[in-house]
Amino acid sequence: MTRKSKIIEATPAAVEEALERLGRNIRTARVRRKLPQNELARRIGVSRFVVADIEKGKPTTGTAAYLGALWALGLLEDMRMVADPDHDEEGKTLERARRPKTAGPPRTLSNQF
């Protein structure tokens, strides 16, 4: 028997909300394209039930299924900014704080004796 992860058993509200929003957005994109669930499912190689779970924002649905749906809808490019290290201000601040302190600019020796 497979054990469920803690994130699945007690999904934080913020994560649940983000998944539900992503699911709604995927559904809206699919409907705007007049694409039935079974056709989107065929394009990404999953069942219609997985597409329904994606659109509900279910946390047990695999990340690859969500990304596959975005890919099939032509929206995967928008994911490139997610967790981009260049936009991680907190991470960059922590990294700077851990850098060793320098003694300042190197001194130059004079040739005058």
N, C-alpha and C positions, 0 to 999 in steps of 0.2 A: 504494500500500500504506500502510495506516495504521500509524503508529509507536505502540508501547505506551508508556505512561508508566512512569517509574521506580517509582512506587508499586505498579504492577501487576506489573512484572518482579520486584521484590524487596519484597514486602509485609512490612512490619515485623510481628513476631510478635504484638505487642499489637493491631494492627489486624486481623490474621487471626483472632485469638481473639475479638475483639469482633464481627466479622462472623459467625463461626460460631455464637456465642451468640445473636445476633439471629436468624439463620436457624433455629436450634433453637426459639427462643421463638415465632417465627411459625408453625413447623410444629405446635408444641404447641397454639397457639391455634386453628389450622385444624382439627386432629384433634378437639379438644374440642367444636368446633362441628359436627362430622361433615360437614365441607365437603370434597368431593373436590378434588384439585389442579386438575382441569380447570374446575371451577366457580369457584374463586378466580381462576384465569387469565382466565376470561370476564369476571368482575366488574371486573378491573383492565385488561383489554384487552391481555393478553400471551398467549404460548403456555404450555402446560403445562410445557414445558422450562424456561422462564424461572422459573416458580414452583419447580421442582425446584432450579434454581441458587440461588434466594433461600434456600431451606431448607438448602442446603449452605453458604451463606455465601460464595459465590464473589465475589471482589473485582471481577471484570469485569462483574458485573451492575449495571445503572444504579441510582443512588440513587432515581430516580423509581419504579422497580419495587418496591424495598423499602418506600418510603413508601406506594405504592399498595396493597401488601399490608396494611400496618398500617391504612390507611384502610378497606379492605374488611372488615377484621376488627373495626373499631370501636376500634382502639388508637392512632390517630394523635394523640389529645390528649396522650398521655404524652410525645410528642416535643417539646412546647413548652418543656421544661426543658433540652433539649440545647443546650449552648453559650449559655445565658442569661447576658447580660453582668452581671446583678446577682449571679450566683453565681461569677463569674470573679475569685477573690481575687488571683491572681497578676497579672492584667491591671490590676486596680484599684490594686494596690501600685505597679506600674510607672508607671501614670498619675500617681499622687500624687507619685512621685519626680521626674517631669519637670516638674511645675508650678513656675512661678517662685516664688522665695521672696519673701515680703512683708516690708516694713519694720516691721510691727506696726500697731497701731490708729492712725488719724489723730489728730494732736494738735489740740486746740482752742485758739484764741487767747483770751487774757484781754482784757477791755475796760478793765482798770486800767492807766492811764498814769502 
